[in-house]
Amino acid sequence: MKKLFDELSYEVSKYTTQKYSTSFSLGILALKPSIRPAIYAVYGYVRLADEIVDSFHGYDKEKLLKRLKSETYDALQDGISLNPILHSFQETVRQYDINIHLIDQFLHSMEMDLQKIDYNSELYNEYIYGSAEVVGLMCLQIFTGGDKQQFEKLKPFAMKLGSAFQKVNFLRDLKEDYQVLGRTYFPSLNMAVFDNTVKAQIEKEIEEEFKEALQGIKKLPGSSLFGVYLAYRYYLSLFEKIKKTSSQHILQQRIRIANSQKLLVAFKSYIRYKSAYF
């Protein structure tokens, strides 16, 4: 029965999420059960593309990404894929009427990762839109369940949250992005002069985005509000740790939050959420 394959596909996306991200996995568990599979499907698909451009060294990344892109559009047209992650993703796209433009832009940003780009402000914003903001918008289409008016109202906040998450990732992964992948995303950043002053300027931009995003989180439907708030708190705790870390240390080591600390963040977030203090 195809139902078994459908179930398997969502399970593969779920396992992929759990394998790659403790933070997002815990956040998804705080969502209403009915929308969890769709969010797992989106994360699984995004992770698949990320792994091609970030991890598959020694393979023809451009060829693999082109294959994923072709198989994505085939799956959306046919309504099925033999790749379980693609299958669950195309079902989610169809069920929640996710705009194909968002998928186009995401794949475009993944293609940008395969090029040696000297990022100016315009290209930086273009990359962040496709790699992070559109992912937030895909999730928002699931959260709002077809309510176009609510989607448009919350759209700017979802984009700010996706952007803030991505910029925190940029700071967290600065060492590996530069030394292993040869990437520097921040506009006109000279790694030779990356110091605490430059770092503070980037952090100020991220802080503003977090503040704006929180206002939108408060307006989310009850089915998704706490889950998104929890993901926000996880990233905020990572950001606070990065802020306390010197620029030189960031260039030497990837900053992490221990799982035990994440559980503490989850507990404190729940208390704040229930007390309406957030």
Residue frames as qw, qx, qy, qz and C-alpha x, y, z in Angstrom:
[[0.000, 0.888, 0.460, 0.000, 0.00, 0.00, 0.00],
 [0.372, 0.609, -0.042, 0.699, 1.28, 3.48, -0.87],
 [0.467, -0.830, -0.038, -0.301, 0.25, 4.65, 2.59],
 [0.862, -0.391, 0.031, 0.322, 3.18, 2.69, 4.00],
 [0.615, 0.290, 0.101, 0.726, 5.59, 4.51, 1.68],
 [0.078, -0.806, -0.113, -0.576, 4.04, 7.85, 2.64],
 [0.688, -0.723, -0.007, -0.062, 4.50, 7.06, 6.32],
 [0.847, -0.122, 0.077, 0.511, 8.07, 5.87, 5.72],
 [0.417, 0.585, 0.110, 0.687, 8.87, 9.07, 3.83],
 [0.290, -0.843, 0.010, -0.454, 7.80, 11.31, 6.70],
 [0.842, -0.519, 0.048, 0.135, 9.66, 9.09, 9.16],
 [0.755, 0.182, 0.064, 0.626, 12.86, 9.49, 7.11],
 [0.125, 0.721, 0.031, 0.681, 12.43, 13.28, 7.17],
 [0.609, -0.756, -0.005, -0.238, 11.77, 13.15, 10.90],
 [0.891, -0.288, 0.053, 0.348, 14.86, 11.04, 11.54],
 [0.561, 0.462, 0.051, 0.685, 16.94, 13.36, 9.36],
 [0.181, -0.822, 0.005, -0.540, 15.83, 16.32, 11.48],
 [0.774, -0.627, 0.064, -0.059, 16.62, 14.51, 14.71],
 [0.883, 0.014, 0.051, 0.467, 20.02, 13.38, 13.42],
 [0.474, 0.449, 0.057, 0.755, 21.14, 16.83, 12.31],
 [0.052, -0.475, 0.130, -0.869, 19.50, 19.26, 14.74],
 [0.288, -0.337, -0.791, 0.421, 18.63, 18.74, 18.40],
 [0.061, 0.252, 0.233, -0.937, 17.40, 22.33, 18.64],
 [0.448, 0.071, -0.374, -0.809, 14.92, 22.15, 15.77],
 [0.448, -0.160, -0.873, -0.108, 13.81, 18.66, 16.81],
 [0.175, -0.349, -0.694, 0.605, 12.86, 19.88, 20.28],
 [0.210, 0.245, 0.010, -0.947, 11.17, 22.93, 18.78],
 [0.458, -0.017, -0.648, -0.608, 9.11, 20.75, 16.42],
 [0.336, -0.258, -0.886, 0.192, 8.04, 18.55, 19.33],
 [0.003, 0.367, 0.472, -0.802, 6.47, 21.67, 20.84],
 [0.328, 0.078, -0.377, -0.863, 4.25, 22.14, 17.76],
 [0.775, 0.090, 0.289, -0.555, 0.76, 20.71, 17.43],
 [0.586, -0.135, 0.782, 0.162, 1.15, 17.03, 16.35],
 [0.652, 0.606, 0.451, -0.065, -0.89, 17.54, 13.19],
 [0.397, 0.907, -0.135, -0.030, 1.67, 19.95, 11.66],
 [0.529, -0.630, 0.530, 0.206, 4.87, 18.26, 12.82],
 [0.774, 0.151, 0.537, 0.301, 5.23, 15.92, 9.80],
 [0.463, 0.840, 0.190, 0.211, 5.07, 18.85, 7.37],
 [0.139, -0.939, 0.314, -0.013, 7.78, 20.76, 9.23],
 [0.703, -0.340, 0.582, 0.226, 9.96, 17.64, 9.36],
 [0.723, 0.479, 0.428, 0.252, 9.47, 17.34, 5.59],
 [0.247, 0.957, -0.050, 0.148, 10.61, 20.91, 4.98],
 [0.391, -0.785, 0.477, 0.061, 13.64, 20.53, 7.25],
 [0.807, -0.064, 0.551, 0.204, 14.58, 17.20, 5.67],
 [0.639, 0.675, 0.263, 0.258, 14.53, 18.69, 2.19],
 [0.039, 0.970, -0.204, 0.128, 16.51, 21.76, 3.18],
 [0.600, -0.596, 0.525, 0.097, 19.06, 19.59, 4.95],
 [0.843, 0.238, 0.424, 0.232, 19.45, 17.39, 1.86],
 [0.470, 0.828, 0.047, 0.302, 20.43, 20.39, -0.24],
 [0.275, -0.899, 0.324, -0.103, 22.67, 21.80, 2.50],
 [0.791, -0.345, 0.476, 0.167, 24.59, 18.54, 2.73],
 [0.769, 0.506, 0.243, 0.305, 25.28, 18.54, -1.00],
 [0.312, 0.859, -0.088, 0.397, 26.90, 21.99, -0.97],
 [0.336, -0.822, 0.363, -0.282, 28.51, 21.80, 2.48],
 [0.689, -0.447, 0.559, -0.116, 29.60, 18.21, 3.08],
 [0.925, 0.247, 0.286, 0.039, 29.93, 16.11, -0.06],
 [0.008, -0.817, 0.498, 0.292, 33.58, 16.95, -0.71],
 [0.295, -0.290, 0.871, 0.266, 35.24, 14.83, -3.35],
 [0.412, 0.474, 0.774, 0.078, 32.01, 14.50, -5.32],
 [0.124, 0.277, 0.403, 0.863, 30.65, 16.58, -8.17],
 [0.047, 0.421, 0.589, -0.689, 28.50, 18.91, -6.07],
 [0.306, 0.323, -0.202, -0.873, 27.20, 20.84, -9.05],
 [0.387, 0.008, -0.818, -0.426, 26.02, 17.64, -10.71],
 [0.202, -0.302, -0.879, 0.309, 24.37, 16.41, -7.50],
 [0.130, 0.419, 0.356, -0.825, 22.59, 19.72, -6.92],
 [0.368, 0.215, -0.455, -0.782, 21.35, 19.80, -10.52],
 [0.345, -0.132, -0.915, -0.161, 20.01, 16.27, -10.03],
 [0.071, -0.392, -0.722, 0.565, 18.24, 17.28, -6.82],
 [0.232, 0.363, 0.013, -0.902, 16.75, 20.31, -8.55],
 [0.404, 0.099, -0.678, -0.606, 15.50, 18.23, -11.48],
 [0.320, -0.226, -0.917, 0.074, 14.09, 15.54, -9.17],
 [0.052, 0.332, 0.512, -0.790, 12.40, 18.20, -7.06],
 [0.400, 0.296, -0.156, -0.853, 10.44, 19.61, -9.99],
 [0.425, 0.016, -0.836, -0.347, 9.67, 16.10, -11.27],
 [0.178, -0.257, -0.867, 0.388, 8.31, 15.14, -7.85],
 [0.200, 0.365, 0.311, -0.855, 6.16, 18.28, -7.68],
 [0.457, 0.241, -0.434, -0.738, 4.77, 17.59, -11.14],
 [0.489, 0.012, -0.846, -0.210, 4.25, 13.84, -10.69],
 [0.662, -0.502, 0.067, -0.553, 3.06, 13.91, -7.09],
 [0.955, -0.281, 0.083, 0.041, 5.52, 11.21, -6.10],
 [0.272, 0.756, -0.587, 0.093, 9.25, 10.52, -5.70],
 [0.906, -0.054, -0.406, 0.108, 11.22, 7.38, -4.95],
 [0.339, 0.275, -0.489, 0.756, 13.42, 9.53, -2.71],
 [0.362, -0.592, -0.700, 0.169, 11.56, 9.47, 0.64],
 [0.229, -0.467, -0.219, 0.825, 12.66, 12.97, 1.65],
 [0.088, 0.054, -0.415, -0.904, 11.57, 14.41, -1.69],
 [0.279, -0.403, -0.806, -0.331, 8.33, 12.48, -1.52],
 [0.296, -0.630, -0.594, 0.404, 7.34, 13.86, 1.88],
 [0.148, -0.370, 0.025, 0.917, 8.39, 17.34, 0.78],
 [0.136, -0.110, -0.576, -0.799, 6.32, 17.34, -2.41],
 [0.308, -0.541, -0.778, -0.084, 3.29, 16.09, -0.46],
 [0.282, -0.583, -0.385, 0.658, 3.75, 18.93, 2.02],
 [0.062, -0.185, 0.284, 0.939, 4.12, 21.49, -0.77],
 [0.237, -0.298, -0.712, -0.590, 0.89, 20.26, -2.34],
 [0.351, -0.560, -0.732, 0.166, -1.05, 19.97, 0.91],
 [0.256, -0.696, -0.292, 0.604, -0.20, 23.48, 2.11],
 [0.450, 0.829, 0.262, 0.207, 0.02, 25.13, -1.32],
 [0.500, -0.621, 0.166, 0.581, 3.58, 26.29, -0.69],
 [0.406, 0.869, -0.076, -0.273, 4.59, 28.84, -3.30],
 [0.906, 0.236, 0.110, 0.333, 6.96, 27.37, -5.90],
 [0.259, 0.864, -0.183, 0.392, 8.83, 30.70, -5.93],
 [0.537, -0.736, 0.376, -0.170, 10.12, 29.92, -2.44],
 [0.914, -0.083, 0.351, 0.183, 11.57, 26.62, -3.64],
 [0.639, 0.678, 0.048, 0.360, 13.12, 28.32, -6.69],
 [0.016, -0.898, 0.273, -0.346, 14.83, 30.89, -4.50],
 [0.751, -0.535, 0.385, -0.036, 16.07, 28.30, -2.04],
 [0.897, 0.161, 0.285, 0.297, 17.69, 26.26, -4.80],
 [0.411, 0.832, -0.055, 0.368, 19.17, 29.43, -6.27],
 [0.318, -0.842, 0.378, -0.214, 20.94, 30.20, -2.99],
 [0.874, -0.248, 0.402, 0.115, 22.24, 26.63, -2.84],
 [0.754, 0.529, 0.146, 0.362, 23.68, 27.19, -6.33],
 [0.052, 0.931, -0.210, 0.293, 25.34, 30.37, -5.06],
 [0.680, -0.624, 0.384, -0.017, 27.17, 28.25, -2.47],
 [0.889, 0.111, 0.322, 0.305, 28.93, 26.42, -5.28],
 [0.478, 0.748, 0.042, 0.460, 30.43, 29.65, -6.62],
 [0.529, -0.224, -0.236, 0.784, 33.27, 31.78, -5.31],
 [0.008, 0.830, 0.380, 0.409, 31.37, 34.98, -4.58],
 [0.281, 0.032, -0.323, 0.903, 32.65, 38.22, -3.13],
 [0.138, -0.691, -0.710, -0.007, 29.50, 39.14, -1.23],
 [0.005, 0.223, -0.064, 0.973, 28.39, 42.76, -1.36],
 [0.337, 0.106, 0.537, -0.766, 25.21, 43.92, 0.40],
 [0.672, 0.241, -0.198, -0.671, 22.96, 43.06, -2.54],
 [0.625, 0.197, -0.746, -0.119, 24.28, 39.52, -2.99],
 [0.059, 0.095, -0.811, 0.574, 24.33, 39.00, 0.79],
 [0.502, 0.144, 0.357, -0.775, 20.64, 39.88, 1.05],
 [0.705, 0.269, -0.432, -0.493, 19.86, 37.74, -2.00],
 [0.440, 0.187, -0.869, 0.129, 21.59, 34.74, -0.46],
 [0.117, 0.012, 0.739, -0.664, 19.93, 35.13, 2.93],
 [0.625, 0.165, 0.033, -0.762, 16.51, 35.49, 1.33],
 [0.757, 0.227, -0.512, -0.337, 16.88, 32.21, -0.54],
 [0.474, 0.189, -0.817, 0.269, 18.76, 30.20, 2.07],
 [0.145, -0.140, -0.751, 0.629, 16.84, 31.23, 5.19],
 [0.329, 0.168, 0.206, -0.906, 13.96, 33.67, 4.79],
 [0.615, 0.080, -0.488, -0.614, 12.09, 31.52, 2.27],
 [0.421, -0.063, -0.891, 0.157, 12.41, 28.52, 4.59],
 [0.063, 0.199, 0.582, -0.786, 10.72, 30.57, 7.29],
 [0.481, 0.201, -0.121, -0.845, 7.99, 31.45, 4.78],
 [0.529, 0.016, -0.800, -0.281, 7.48, 27.78, 3.85],
 [0.250, -0.196, -0.835, 0.450, 6.98, 27.00, 7.53],
 [0.214, 0.213, 0.287, -0.909, 4.68, 30.00, 7.92],
 [0.537, 0.057, -0.477, -0.694, 2.44, 28.69, 5.14],
 [0.502, -0.155, -0.849, 0.047, 2.11, 25.50, 7.17],
 [0.135, -0.197, -0.625, 0.743, 1.51, 27.38, 10.43],
 [0.314, 0.226, 0.096, -0.917, -1.21, 29.59, 8.92],
 [0.389, 0.232, 0.889, -0.070, -2.89, 26.67, 7.17],
 [0.240, 0.471, 0.677, 0.512, -4.03, 28.53, 4.07],
 [0.086, -0.895, -0.359, 0.252, -5.10, 31.75, 5.80],
 [0.573, 0.471, 0.141, 0.656, -3.58, 34.16, 3.27],
 [0.137, -0.891, -0.037, -0.431, -4.42, 37.27, 5.28],
 [0.721, -0.672, 0.158, 0.059, -2.67, 35.92, 8.36],
 [0.842, 0.075, 0.186, 0.500, 0.29, 34.79, 6.25],
 [0.365, 0.688, 0.092, 0.621, 0.78, 38.26, 4.75],
 [0.393, -0.875, 0.030, -0.283, 0.50, 39.82, 8.20],
 [0.774, -0.559, 0.270, 0.123, 3.19, 37.58, 9.66],
 [0.834, 0.471, 0.027, 0.287, 5.42, 37.33, 6.59],
 [0.230, 0.827, -0.321, 0.400, 7.88, 40.15, 7.50],
 [0.555, -0.641, 0.453, -0.277, 8.43, 38.67, 10.97],
 [0.966, 0.012, 0.254, 0.055, 9.06, 35.15, 9.61],
 [0.671, 0.640, -0.118, 0.356, 11.65, 36.57, 7.25],
 [0.103, -0.819, 0.405, -0.393, 13.39, 38.42, 10.10],
 [0.791, -0.425, 0.412, -0.156, 13.52, 35.26, 12.19],
 [0.934, 0.267, 0.137, 0.193, 14.95, 33.21, 9.33],
 [0.418, 0.783, -0.221, 0.405, 17.52, 35.91, 8.65],
 [0.381, -0.750, 0.430, -0.327, 18.55, 36.12, 12.32],
 [0.929, -0.181, 0.323, -0.013, 18.94, 32.34, 12.52],
 [0.827, 0.477, 0.025, 0.296, 21.09, 32.32, 9.39],
 [0.193, 0.832, -0.306, 0.420, 23.35, 35.15, 10.55],
 [0.641, -0.594, 0.441, -0.204, 23.90, 33.38, 13.88],
 [0.956, 0.103, 0.239, 0.133, 24.87, 30.32, 11.85],
 [0.561, 0.739, -0.149, 0.342, 27.31, 32.45, 9.85],
 [0.170, -0.795, 0.458, -0.360, 29.05, 33.58, 13.05],
 [0.838, -0.332, 0.406, -0.148, 28.97, 30.10, 14.56],
 [0.904, 0.203, 0.312, 0.209, 30.43, 28.50, 11.41],
 [0.193, 0.943, -0.217, -0.161, 32.83, 31.32, 10.49],
 [0.366, -0.573, 0.706, 0.197, 35.92, 29.14, 10.91],
 [0.605, 0.119, 0.771, 0.157, 34.70, 26.20, 8.82],
 [0.512, 0.797, 0.305, -0.100, 33.03, 28.33, 6.15],
 [0.143, 0.923, -0.321, -0.160, 36.26, 30.25, 5.58],
 [0.271, -0.587, 0.753, 0.126, 38.93, 27.61, 6.11],
 [0.514, 0.063, 0.853, 0.066, 37.17, 24.54, 4.65],
 [0.475, 0.636, 0.606, 0.044, 34.61, 25.91, 2.18],
 [0.379, 0.042, 0.251, 0.890, 36.33, 29.17, 1.26],
 [0.080, -0.726, -0.525, -0.437, 33.22, 31.26, 1.94],
 [0.175, -0.233, -0.397, 0.870, 32.76, 34.59, 3.63],
 [0.057, 0.665, 0.712, 0.218, 29.15, 35.74, 3.62],
 [0.168, -0.819, -0.287, 0.467, 29.29, 39.05, 5.47],
 [0.488, 0.841, 0.141, 0.187, 29.60, 41.92, 2.96],
 [0.351, 0.803, -0.294, 0.382, 33.17, 43.07, 2.28],
 [0.726, -0.655, 0.203, -0.047, 34.45, 41.24, 5.36],
 [0.473, 0.626, -0.587, 0.199, 38.21, 40.96, 5.40],
 [0.893, -0.355, -0.277, 0.019, 38.98, 37.94, 7.57],
 [0.625, 0.208, -0.333, 0.674, 42.44, 39.34, 8.25],
 [0.001, -0.269, 0.282, -0.921, 40.87, 42.21, 10.20],
 [0.609, -0.494, -0.505, -0.361, 37.92, 40.39, 11.79],
 [0.228, 0.152, -0.633, 0.724, 38.04, 41.71, 15.34],
 [0.071, -0.452, -0.773, 0.438, 35.68, 42.39, 18.24],
 [0.176, 0.426, 0.056, -0.886, 34.59, 45.71, 16.74],
 [0.360, 0.132, -0.655, -0.651, 33.55, 44.12, 13.44],
 [0.251, -0.223, -0.940, 0.060, 31.91, 41.26, 15.34],
 [0.033, 0.426, 0.565, -0.706, 29.91, 43.73, 17.48],
 [0.304, 0.301, -0.234, -0.873, 28.59, 45.48, 14.37],
 [0.399, -0.031, -0.827, -0.394, 27.29, 42.18, 13.00],
 [0.204, -0.298, -0.860, 0.359, 25.78, 41.29, 16.37],
 [0.174, 0.325, 0.267, -0.890, 23.90, 44.59, 16.56],
 [0.440, 0.148, -0.507, -0.727, 22.20, 43.78, 13.24],
 [0.412, -0.133, -0.899, -0.069, 21.22, 40.31, 14.50],
 [0.062, -0.268, -0.676, 0.684, 19.89, 41.71, 17.78],
 [0.344, 0.249, -0.008, -0.905, 17.50, 44.01, 15.93],
 [0.520, 0.054, -0.682, -0.512, 16.20, 41.15, 13.83],
 [0.301, -0.181, -0.897, 0.267, 15.59, 38.98, 16.89],
 [0.109, 0.282, 0.458, -0.836, 13.61, 41.81, 18.52],
 [0.468, 0.212, -0.265, -0.816, 11.43, 42.31, 15.45],
 [0.459, 0.017, -0.851, -0.256, 10.89, 38.56, 14.98],
 [0.090, -0.169, -0.840, 0.509, 9.65, 38.14, 18.56],
 [0.368, 0.248, 0.195, -0.874, 6.77, 40.50, 17.90],
 [0.608, 0.186, -0.514, -0.576, 5.60, 38.22, 15.10],
 [0.318, 0.027, -0.936, 0.148, 6.07, 35.04, 17.12],
 [0.164, 0.170, 0.637, -0.734, 3.58, 36.38, 19.65],
 [0.549, 0.318, -0.006, -0.773, 0.97, 36.62, 16.87],
 [0.269, 0.184, -0.895, -0.304, 1.34, 33.03, 15.63],
 [0.772, -0.266, -0.330, -0.474, -1.53, 30.53, 15.94],
 [0.644, -0.549, 0.440, -0.301, -1.54, 28.49, 19.14],
 [0.989, 0.125, 0.077, 0.010, -0.64, 25.35, 17.19],
 [0.764, 0.404, -0.128, 0.486, 2.82, 26.72, 16.40],
 [0.115, -0.927, 0.127, -0.335, 3.51, 29.57, 18.82],
 [0.664, -0.666, 0.340, 0.003, 5.43, 27.72, 21.54],
 [0.898, 0.099, 0.272, 0.333, 7.40, 25.58, 19.10],
 [0.478, 0.711, 0.032, 0.514, 8.66, 28.62, 17.19],
 [0.306, -0.888, 0.191, -0.284, 9.28, 30.50, 20.44],
 [0.852, -0.418, 0.281, 0.143, 11.37, 27.57, 21.69],
 [0.777, 0.344, 0.176, 0.496, 13.49, 27.55, 18.51],
 [0.115, 0.882, -0.032, 0.457, 13.88, 31.31, 18.95],
 [0.567, -0.777, 0.240, -0.129, 15.09, 30.84, 22.53],
 [0.912, -0.099, 0.232, 0.324, 17.58, 28.15, 21.49],
 [0.595, 0.541, 0.111, 0.583, 19.12, 30.41, 18.88],
 [0.154, -0.909, 0.073, -0.380, 19.06, 33.36, 21.24],
 [0.761, -0.601, 0.231, 0.081, 21.02, 31.35, 23.81],
 [0.821, 0.150, 0.226, 0.502, 23.56, 30.40, 21.14],
 [0.289, 0.792, 0.086, 0.531, 23.77, 34.04, 20.08],
 [0.437, -0.872, 0.126, -0.180, 24.37, 35.16, 23.67],
 [0.848, -0.340, 0.261, 0.310, 27.23, 32.69, 23.97],
 [0.655, 0.456, 0.208, 0.565, 28.72, 33.94, 20.70],
 [0.014, -0.922, -0.025, -0.387, 28.49, 37.53, 21.96],
 [0.613, -0.753, 0.241, -0.015, 30.52, 36.56, 25.03],
 [0.870, -0.044, 0.304, 0.385, 33.16, 34.86, 22.89],
 [0.145, -0.699, 0.300, 0.633, 36.08, 36.82, 21.44],
 [0.648, 0.656, -0.175, -0.345, 36.46, 37.22, 17.70],
 [0.184, 0.580, -0.791, -0.058, 39.74, 35.29, 17.74],
 [0.408, -0.082, 0.871, -0.263, 38.16, 32.34, 19.54],
 [0.712, 0.474, 0.298, -0.424, 35.33, 32.22, 16.99],
 [0.524, 0.684, -0.450, -0.235, 37.94, 31.95, 14.24],
 [0.056, 0.453, -0.882, 0.117, 39.44, 28.96, 16.05],
 [0.052, 0.113, 0.970, -0.210, 36.44, 26.95, 17.24],
 [0.342, -0.395, -0.586, -0.619, 32.77, 26.37, 16.42],
 [0.253, -0.181, 0.517, -0.797, 30.52, 27.58, 19.25],
 [0.455, -0.241, -0.812, -0.275, 27.99, 25.07, 20.54],
 [0.534, -0.391, 0.293, -0.690, 25.28, 24.75, 23.18],
 [0.013, 0.135, -0.980, 0.144, 25.38, 21.47, 25.13],
 [0.425, -0.344, -0.723, -0.423, 22.24, 19.32, 25.05],
 [0.384, -0.454, -0.667, 0.449, 21.93, 19.63, 28.83],
 [0.056, -0.281, -0.103, 0.952, 21.87, 23.41, 28.40],
 [0.273, -0.135, -0.565, -0.767, 19.22, 23.08, 25.69],
 [0.419, -0.459, -0.783, -0.023, 16.97, 21.21, 28.10],
 [0.258, -0.458, -0.426, 0.736, 17.40, 24.01, 30.63],
 [0.086, 0.112, -0.255, -0.957, 16.53, 26.56, 27.94],
 [0.347, -0.304, -0.749, -0.476, 13.42, 24.51, 27.10],
 [0.374, -0.511, -0.705, 0.319, 12.32, 24.47, 30.73],
 [0.151, -0.412, -0.191, 0.878, 12.86, 28.21, 31.22],
 [0.146, -0.024, -0.486, -0.862, 11.15, 28.97, 27.90],
 [0.342, -0.440, -0.799, -0.227, 8.09, 26.99, 28.94],
 [0.297, -0.548, -0.533, 0.573, 7.88, 28.90, 32.22],
 [0.039, -0.296, 0.103, 0.949, 8.16, 32.23, 30.41],
 [0.211, -0.165, -0.693, -0.670, 5.60, 31.13, 27.83],
 [0.360, -0.524, -0.772, -0.006, 3.05, 30.02, 30.41],
 [0.292, -0.587, -0.388, 0.648, 3.62, 33.17, 32.44],
 [0.344, 0.854, 0.332, 0.204, 3.22, 35.41, 29.36],
 [0.385, -0.796, 0.147, 0.444, 6.61, 37.03, 30.09],
 [0.606, -0.015, 0.507, 0.613, 8.14, 36.43, 26.69]]
